[in-house]
Amino acid sequence: MSYTTASVKDLRGPHRLAWIAALLALLAMAFAALAAPGRANAQLTTMSFPVPVISASTTYVQVGTSATLDGSQSYGIEMSVIQSWEWNFGDGTTASGPVQQHTFTTQGQTAVVLTVTDQYGTSRSATQYVAVWGYPTASLAATPTTGRGPLTVNFDASASTAPGWGVRSTAWNFGDGTTGTGFTASHTYATPGQYMTSFTITNNLGFAATAYQTINVTEIMAPPTALTATSPTRGNVTLKWANHMSTIFSTEIQRCSGSSCTAFATVNYVTATATSYSEGALRSGTTFRYRIKVTDYAGNAGYSKIVSIKVR
């Protein structure tokens, strides 16, 4: 700063006392500040404070996967300088540092809190909500699963869960054209057969899970009848029979060698609805005994009568 001649003259003139008084007042203020540093620091920290900022790589994450949470863009106002970054992930876990990679293991809306603190001990916090999504779990128990019709089955899916988001709907499909809702059900199967029953649970995010149970409704064992055996051509045998069951799980062709043999062995399987069977490349002049074995869905077995045939 430069002073003009007029300014210097003013200091020497009648205004000199006013300048001296102003200077003494400034010095008094300075000494007062030095004498009360706590008050000065309080005023400084009031104007200086940290500002937390959270940046998330995603706010919609599948349970069991991770997200990056970045607080490095947090900043200080005036003289504030951030000294620490403390995270609370809302699931009982915490961490320190400006950037964190965190795996979310619990479904639901989670509040992630970042607290930053500066050199004066002043703290501020910010919150970022993360939706942790996942599929519900479906569980299905049935009693009984096999029996003669009409068969009443009690179903229980109460062990199914929709953690974090709640249940939107439940649905039963009993496999015979009928349906139901709720976590438990009782259903009667009137017609023998094999039925695939399912239970589906859907959470409030729209994700669903399904459990399955096979129900076997059997009938009285009625093995094939009218079994006949012929040898229409050289080295060939043809069997024919009549079926009387609709709940056959397997049909086996069994034979043994010799006119009075009893050690039958399965030589082939045919479909449950089959009523004939042919095989070739047999030794001419050999006598075989044949029978048909049927097994129902419950594991019950039945046998046709035994027939003998001499191969041409």
TILO-5965 format. One record per residue (C-alpha): residue number from 0; x, y, z. Coordinates in Angstrom, 1 decimal, padded with zeros to 4 digits. Example, Ala and Ser with C-alpha at 12.3 -4.5 7.8 and 13.67 -1.06 7.14 Angstrom:
% residues 2
 pos     xx     yy     zz
   0  012.3 -004.5  007.8
   1  013.7 -001.1  007.1
***
This chain:
% residues 312
 pos     xx     yy     zz
   0  000.0  000.0  000.0
   1  001.2  003.5 -000.8
   2  000.3  006.7  001.1
   3 -000.2  010.1 -000.5
   4  001.2  013.2  001.0
   5 -002.3  014.1  002.1
   6 -002.6  010.7  004.0
   7  000.6  011.2  005.9
   8 -000.3  014.8  006.8
   9 -003.7  013.4  008.1
  10 -001.8  011.1  010.5
  11  000.1  014.0  011.8
  12 -002.9  016.2  012.1
  13 -005.9  016.3  014.3
  14 -007.0  012.8  013.3
  15 -004.0  011.2  015.0
  16 -005.9  010.4  018.2
  17 -008.7  008.6  016.3
  18 -006.2  006.4  014.5
  19 -004.4  005.5  017.7
  20 -007.8  004.6  019.3
  21 -008.7  002.3  016.4
  22 -005.3  000.6  016.6
  23 -005.7  000.0  020.3
  24 -009.2 -001.5  019.7
  25 -007.8 -004.0  017.2
  26 -005.0 -005.0  019.6
  27 -007.6 -005.6  022.3
  28 -009.6 -007.9  020.1
  29 -006.5 -009.9  019.2
  30 -005.5 -010.3  022.8
  31 -009.1 -011.4  023.7
  32 -009.0 -014.1  021.0
  33 -005.6 -015.4  022.3
  34 -006.9 -015.5  025.8
  35 -010.0 -017.6  024.8
  36 -008.8 -020.2  022.2
  37 -011.7 -022.6  022.9
  38 -014.2 -020.0  021.9
  39 -012.2 -019.3  018.7
  40 -012.1 -023.0  017.8
  41 -015.8 -023.4  018.5
  42 -016.5 -020.6  016.1
  43 -014.2 -022.2  013.5
  44 -015.8 -025.6  013.8
  45 -019.2 -024.2  013.5
  46 -018.4 -022.9  010.1
  47 -016.3 -025.9  009.2
  48 -017.8 -029.4  008.9
  49 -017.5 -032.5  006.8
  50 -020.1 -033.5  004.1
  51 -020.5 -037.3  003.5
  52 -021.2 -038.5  000.0
  53 -022.1 -042.1 -000.9
  54 -021.8 -043.5 -004.4
  55 -023.0 -047.1 -004.9
  56 -022.1 -049.3 -007.9
  57 -025.7 -050.7 -007.6
  58 -028.6 -050.2 -005.3
  59 -030.4 -053.4 -006.4
  60 -028.3 -056.4 -005.6
  61 -028.9 -060.2 -005.4
  62 -028.4 -061.8 -002.1
  63 -025.0 -063.3 -001.8
  64 -023.4 -060.9 -004.2
  65 -021.4 -057.7 -003.6
  66 -021.6 -054.0 -004.3
  67 -019.0 -051.3 -004.2
  68 -019.7 -048.4 -001.8
  69 -017.6 -045.3 -002.4
  70 -017.4 -042.4  000.1
  71 -014.2 -040.9 -001.4
  72 -016.2 -038.0 -002.8
  73 -017.0 -036.8  000.7
  74 -015.6 -033.3  001.3
  75 -015.1 -030.7  004.0
  76 -016.5 -027.2  004.3
  77 -014.1 -024.3  005.0
  78 -011.2 -025.6  007.1
  79 -012.7 -029.1  007.6
  80 -010.5 -032.0  006.5
  81 -012.0 -035.5  006.7
  82 -010.0 -037.9  008.9
  83 -012.1 -041.0  009.0
  84 -014.9 -042.9  007.1
  85 -017.0 -045.3  009.1
  86 -019.5 -047.6  007.4
  87 -022.5 -049.4  008.9
  88 -024.0 -051.8  006.4
  89 -027.3 -052.3  008.1
  90 -026.7 -056.1  008.5
  91 -024.7 -056.1  011.7
  92 -021.3 -055.5  010.0
  93 -019.1 -052.4  009.9
  94 -015.9 -051.2  008.2
  95 -013.6 -048.3  008.0
  96 -012.1 -046.5  005.0
  97 -013.4 -044.4  002.1
  98 -014.2 -047.3 -000.3
  99 -015.7 -050.7  000.6
 100 -016.7 -053.9 -001.3
 101 -019.5 -055.5  000.7
 102 -021.4 -058.7  000.2
 103 -025.1 -058.6  001.3
 104 -026.3 -061.9  002.7
 105 -029.8 -060.9  004.0
 106 -032.7 -060.1  001.8
 107 -034.6 -056.9  002.3
 108 -034.3 -053.1  002.1
 109 -031.0 -052.3  003.8
 110 -029.9 -048.9  005.0
 111 -026.1 -048.3  004.5
 112 -024.8 -045.4  006.7
 113 -021.5 -043.6  006.1
 114 -020.2 -041.4  008.9
 115 -017.3 -039.0  008.3
 116 -015.4 -037.2  010.9
 117 -012.9 -034.2  010.5
 118 -009.9 -033.0  012.5
 119 -012.1 -031.1  014.9
 120 -014.1 -034.2  015.8
 121 -017.2 -033.0  013.9
 122 -019.2 -035.9  012.4
 123 -021.9 -036.0  009.7
 124 -023.7 -039.1  008.3
 125 -025.4 -040.0  005.0
 126 -027.7 -043.0  004.2
 127 -027.9 -045.1  001.0
 128 -030.7 -047.7  000.7
 129 -029.9 -050.9 -001.0
 130 -032.5 -053.4 -002.1
 131 -031.2 -057.0 -001.5
 132 -033.3 -059.3 -003.6
 133 -033.5 -063.1 -003.8
 134 -035.8 -066.0 -004.6
 135 -038.2 -067.5 -002.1
 136 -037.7 -071.1 -001.1
 137 -040.4 -073.7 -001.7
 138 -040.8 -076.9  000.4
 139 -043.4 -079.6  000.0
 140 -044.3 -082.6  002.1
 141 -047.1 -085.1  001.4
 142 -048.6 -087.9  003.4
 143 -049.1 -090.5  002.0
 144 -047.4 -090.4 -001.4
 145 -048.6 -093.9 -002.6
 146 -051.8 -095.9 -002.1
 147 -054.8 -097.3 -003.7
 148 -057.5 -095.0 -004.9
 149 -059.5 -093.1 -003.9
 150 -056.4 -091.8 -002.1
 151 -056.6 -088.7  000.2
 152 -053.3 -086.9  000.5
 153 -052.4 -084.2  003.1
 154 -050.0 -081.6  001.7
 155 -047.8 -079.2  003.9
 156 -045.7 -076.4  002.4
 157 -045.4 -074.3  005.6
 158 -041.6 -074.7  005.6
 159 -041.5 -072.5  002.5
 160 -040.1 -069.0  003.0
 161 -040.0 -065.6  001.4
 162 -037.3 -063.8  003.4
 163 -037.1 -060.0  003.5
 164 -039.9 -059.3  001.1
 165 -043.0 -061.3  002.2
 166 -045.4 -063.5  000.3
 167 -047.5 -062.3 -002.6
 168 -049.2 -065.6 -003.4
 169 -049.3 -069.3 -003.0
 170 -050.6 -071.9 -005.6
 171 -051.2 -075.6 -005.6
 172 -051.5 -077.7 -008.8
 173 -052.5 -081.3 -007.8
 174 -051.7 -082.7 -011.3
 175 -055.3 -083.9 -012.0
 176 -056.7 -080.6 -013.3
 177 -057.5 -079.1 -009.8
 178 -055.7 -076.3 -008.0
 179 -055.6 -074.6 -004.6
 180 -054.0 -071.9 -002.4
 181 -052.6 -071.6  001.0
 182 -049.7 -073.4  002.7
 183 -051.6 -076.6  003.5
 184 -054.1 -078.6  001.6
 185 -055.9 -081.9  001.5
 186 -056.8 -083.5 -001.8
 187 -058.4 -086.8 -002.8
 188 -057.3 -088.6 -006.0
 189 -060.2 -090.7 -007.3
 190 -058.6 -092.2 -010.4
 191 -055.6 -094.5 -010.3
 192 -052.5 -093.0 -011.9
 193 -049.3 -091.1 -011.3
 194 -049.7 -087.4 -010.5
 195 -047.1 -084.6 -010.3
 196 -048.2 -082.2 -007.6
 197 -046.6 -078.8 -007.3
 198 -046.5 -075.9 -004.9
 199 -045.4 -072.4 -006.0
 200 -044.7 -069.5 -003.7
 201 -044.2 -065.9 -005.1
 202 -042.7 -063.0 -003.1
 203 -043.7 -059.4 -003.3
 204 -040.9 -058.7 -005.8
 205 -042.5 -061.2 -008.2
 206 -039.9 -063.9 -007.8
 207 -041.2 -067.5 -007.5
 208 -040.0 -070.9 -006.4
 209 -041.7 -074.3 -006.9
 210 -041.5 -077.6 -005.2
 211 -042.8 -080.9 -006.6
 212 -044.0 -084.3 -005.3
 213 -045.1 -087.3 -007.2
 214 -048.3 -089.0 -006.0
 215 -048.9 -092.6 -007.0
 216 -052.5 -093.8 -006.9
 217 -052.6 -097.6 -007.4
 218 -055.3 -100.2 -008.0
 219 -055.7 -103.8 -007.1
 220 -052.9 -105.9 -008.6
 221 -054.2 -107.6 -011.7
 222 -051.4 -109.2 -013.7
 223 -051.7 -109.9 -017.5
 224 -053.9 -112.8 -018.5
 225 -054.3 -114.9 -021.6
 226 -050.6 -115.2 -022.2
 227 -049.7 -117.3 -025.3
 228 -046.5 -118.2 -027.0
 229 -045.9 -119.2 -030.6
 230 -042.9 -119.7 -032.9
 231 -044.1 -118.4 -036.2
 232 -040.7 -118.7 -038.0
 233 -037.4 -120.4 -037.5
 234 -035.6 -119.0 -034.4
 235 -038.4 -116.6 -033.4
 236 -040.9 -116.5 -030.6
 237 -044.0 -114.3 -030.3
 238 -045.9 -113.6 -027.0
 239 -049.3 -112.1 -026.7
 240 -051.3 -111.2 -023.5
 241 -054.1 -109.0 -022.1
 242 -053.6 -106.1 -019.7
 243 -056.0 -105.3 -016.8
 244 -054.2 -102.4 -015.0
 245 -053.7 -098.7 -015.7
 246 -051.1 -098.1 -013.1
 247 -048.3 -100.3 -014.3
 248 -044.8 -098.9 -013.7
 249 -042.9 -101.5 -015.5
 250 -043.5 -104.6 -017.6
 251 -040.8 -107.3 -017.9
 252 -040.4 -110.2 -020.2
 253 -039.0 -113.1 -018.3
 254 -037.9 -116.6 -019.5
 255 -035.9 -119.6 -018.6
 256 -034.5 -122.5 -020.7
 257 -036.0 -126.0 -020.3
 258 -039.4 -127.6 -020.2
 259 -039.5 -127.5 -016.4
 260 -037.1 -124.6 -015.6
 261 -037.9 -122.2 -012.7
 262 -034.9 -119.8 -012.8
 263 -036.6 -117.0 -014.7
 264 -034.5 -114.0 -015.8
 265 -035.6 -110.7 -017.3
 266 -034.7 -110.6 -021.0
 267 -036.4 -107.3 -021.9
 268 -038.7 -104.5 -020.8
 269 -041.8 -103.3 -022.8
 270 -044.1 -100.3 -022.3
 271 -046.9 -100.5 -019.8
 272 -049.5 -100.6 -022.5
 273 -047.8 -103.3 -024.6
 274 -049.7 -106.5 -025.3
 275 -047.2 -108.4 -027.5
 276 -043.5 -109.1 -027.7
 277 -041.3 -110.9 -030.3
 278 -037.7 -112.0 -030.2
 279 -035.4 -113.8 -032.6
 280 -032.0 -115.4 -033.1
 281 -033.1 -118.2 -030.7
 282 -031.7 -121.8 -031.0
 283 -034.0 -124.0 -033.0
 284 -035.4 -127.0 -031.1
 285 -034.9 -125.3 -027.7
 286 -037.8 -125.2 -025.3
 287 -038.3 -122.0 -023.3
 288 -040.8 -121.0 -020.6
 289 -042.0 -117.4 -020.5
 290 -043.9 -115.2 -018.0
 291 -044.8 -111.5 -017.8
 292 -043.9 -109.6 -014.6
 293 -045.7 -106.2 -013.9
 294 -044.8 -103.8 -011.1
 295 -047.2 -101.0 -010.0
 296 -046.2 -097.5 -008.8
 297 -046.1 -098.7 -005.2
 298 -043.6 -101.5 -006.0
 299 -046.1 -104.3 -005.9
 300 -045.4 -107.1 -008.4
 301 -047.6 -109.6 -010.1
 302 -047.0 -112.4 -012.6
 303 -048.9 -113.9 -015.5
 304 -049.2 -117.6 -015.9
 305 -046.3 -119.5 -017.4
 306 -046.3 -120.7 -021.0
 307 -043.9 -123.1 -022.8
 308 -042.8 -123.0 -026.4
 309 -040.4 -125.0 -028.5
 310 -038.5 -122.8 -031.0
 311 -038.9 -123.8 -034.7
***
